[in-house]
């Protein structure tokens, strides 16, 4: 299968030199399937009911909770969980659509994804806390993961190996 010009695969012959090589058959299909699975995991973590209705997570209150609770395992779990929630989908999306690796595009997509989770938690009677801070943390982790994958791809390092 010929290399997709939108998704180049490079092989480093010597430091500083790279040449395009044919894309492995089924690579895009595998990436798409992995992305779908990662998004299903995100949905199961964020859209499973925990009661009914919803609660508002006041941003200043949440920021204070995070900043004053960094010694607490519960706070650290929440912080790290929010940062990592969209990291795998972002990394896979950048691999699948390399144009998404542009920081502005990636930030818009990440904010849209994080915001969509919070909007769905508001609209559906899930008993979840609707939090703009969560959406921003989700987006920050996604942008960081996407940029790391893009940087690895530019240097010829396979970050999925």
C-alpha positions as CSV (number, residue, x, y, z in Angstrom):
1,X,0.0,0.0,0.0
2,X,1.4,3.4,-0.9
3,X,2.2,5.9,1.7
4,X,-0.6,8.3,2.5
5,X,0.8,11.8,1.8
6,X,-1.2,13.1,4.8
7,X,0.4,10.5,7.1
8,X,4.1,10.1,6.1
9,X,6.1,7.3,7.7
10,X,9.8,8.1,7.8
11,X,12.9,5.9,8.3
12,X,16.1,7.4,9.5
13,X,19.1,6.2,7.5
14,X,21.6,8.3,9.3
15,X,21.2,11.1,11.9
16,X,19.5,14.0,10.2
17,X,18.3,12.1,7.1
18,X,14.9,10.6,6.6
19,X,13.2,9.0,3.6
20,X,9.5,8.2,3.2
21,X,8.7,4.5,3.2
22,X,5.4,2.8,2.3
23,X,2.9,2.8,5.1
24,X,2.2,-0.6,6.7
25,X,-1.0,-2.1,5.4
26,X,-3.9,-1.5,7.7
27,X,-2.0,1.1,9.8
28,X,-4.8,3.7,9.4
29,X,-7.4,1.1,10.1
30,X,-5.6,0.0,13.3
31,X,-5.1,3.6,14.4
32,X,-8.8,4.3,13.8
33,X,-9.9,1.3,15.8
34,X,-7.5,2.2,18.6
35,X,-9.0,5.7,18.6
36,X,-12.5,4.4,18.7
37,X,-11.6,2.1,21.7
38,X,-9.9,5.0,23.5
39,X,-12.9,7.2,23.0
40,X,-15.2,4.4,24.3
41,X,-13.0,4.2,27.4
42,X,-13.3,8.0,27.9
43,X,-17.1,7.8,27.5
44,X,-17.3,4.9,30.1
45,X,-15.2,6.9,32.5
46,X,-17.1,10.2,32.1
47,X,-20.7,9.4,31.1
48,X,-21.6,6.5,33.4
49,X,-24.3,7.6,35.8
50,X,-23.3,8.3,39.4
51,X,-26.8,9.4,40.5
52,X,-29.2,11.8,39.0
53,X,-29.1,15.5,38.0
54,X,-25.8,17.3,38.1
55,X,-23.7,19.6,40.3
56,X,-21.8,22.7,39.3
57,X,-18.0,22.7,40.1
58,X,-17.3,26.3,40.8
59,X,-13.9,27.0,39.1
60,X,-12.4,29.1,41.9
61,X,-13.4,26.5,44.5
62,X,-12.0,23.7,42.4
63,X,-8.7,25.5,41.8
64,X,-8.4,26.2,45.5
65,X,-9.1,22.5,46.1
66,X,-6.4,21.4,43.7
67,X,-3.8,23.9,44.9
68,X,-4.3,23.2,48.6
69,X,-4.7,19.5,48.3
70,X,-1.6,18.4,46.3
71,X,-0.5,16.3,49.3
72,X,-3.7,14.4,49.2
73,X,-3.8,11.1,47.2
74,X,-7.4,11.9,46.2
75,X,-6.6,15.3,44.8
76,X,-3.5,14.0,43.0
77,X,-5.6,11.1,41.5
78,X,-8.2,13.6,40.3
79,X,-5.6,15.9,38.9
80,X,-3.6,13.2,37.1
81,X,-6.8,11.5,35.9
82,X,-8.1,14.8,34.3
83,X,-4.7,15.4,32.7
84,X,-4.5,11.9,31.2
85,X,-8.2,11.4,30.3
86,X,-7.8,12.6,26.7
87,X,-4.1,12.0,26.3
88,X,-4.4,8.6,24.5
89,X,-7.1,9.8,22.1
90,X,-5.1,12.9,21.3
91,X,-1.9,10.9,20.6
92,X,-3.8,8.5,18.4
93,X,-5.6,11.4,16.6
94,X,-2.3,13.1,15.8
95,X,-1.0,9.9,14.4
96,X,-4.1,9.4,12.3
97,X,-4.4,13.0,11.2
98,X,-0.9,14.6,11.2
99,X,-2.3,18.0,10.4
100,X,-3.9,18.0,13.8
101,X,-0.4,18.3,15.3
102,X,-0.4,22.1,14.7
103,X,-0.7,23.5,18.3
104,X,-3.7,25.8,17.5
105,X,-5.6,23.0,15.8
106,X,-4.8,20.6,18.6
107,X,-5.8,23.1,21.3
108,X,-9.2,23.7,19.6
109,X,-9.9,20.0,19.2
110,X,-8.8,19.3,22.8
111,X,-10.9,22.1,24.2
112,X,-13.9,21.0,22.1
113,X,-13.5,17.4,23.4
114,X,-13.1,18.4,27.1
115,X,-16.0,20.9,26.7
116,X,-18.2,18.3,25.1
117,X,-17.7,15.9,28.0
118,X,-18.8,18.6,30.4
119,X,-21.8,19.7,28.3
120,X,-23.0,16.0,28.1
121,X,-22.6,15.7,31.9
122,X,-24.8,18.8,32.2
123,X,-27.4,17.7,29.7
124,X,-27.7,14.0,30.8
125,X,-29.0,13.1,34.2
126,X,-25.8,11.4,35.3
127,X,-25.2,12.8,38.8
128,X,-21.9,14.2,37.7
129,X,-20.1,17.4,38.6
130,X,-19.9,19.8,35.6
131,X,-16.5,21.5,35.8
132,X,-14.9,24.0,33.5
133,X,-11.6,23.2,35.3
134,X,-11.9,19.5,34.4
135,X,-12.4,20.5,30.7
136,X,-9.3,22.7,30.8
137,X,-7.2,20.0,32.5
138,X,-8.5,17.4,30.0
139,X,-7.5,19.7,27.1
140,X,-4.1,20.5,28.6
141,X,-3.2,16.8,28.9
142,X,-4.5,16.2,25.3
143,X,-2.4,19.0,23.9
144,X,0.7,17.9,25.7
145,X,0.3,14.3,24.6
146,X,-0.4,15.3,21.0
147,X,2.6,17.6,20.8
148,X,4.8,14.9,22.3
149,X,3.7,12.5,19.6
150,X,4.1,15.1,16.9
151,X,7.6,15.9,18.1
152,X,8.5,12.1,18.2
153,X,7.2,11.7,14.7
154,X,9.3,14.7,13.4
155,X,12.4,13.1,14.8
156,X,11.6,9.7,13.4
157,X,11.0,8.2,16.8
158,X,8.1,5.8,17.0
159,X,6.4,6.8,20.2
160,X,3.9,3.9,19.9
161,X,6.6,1.2,19.9
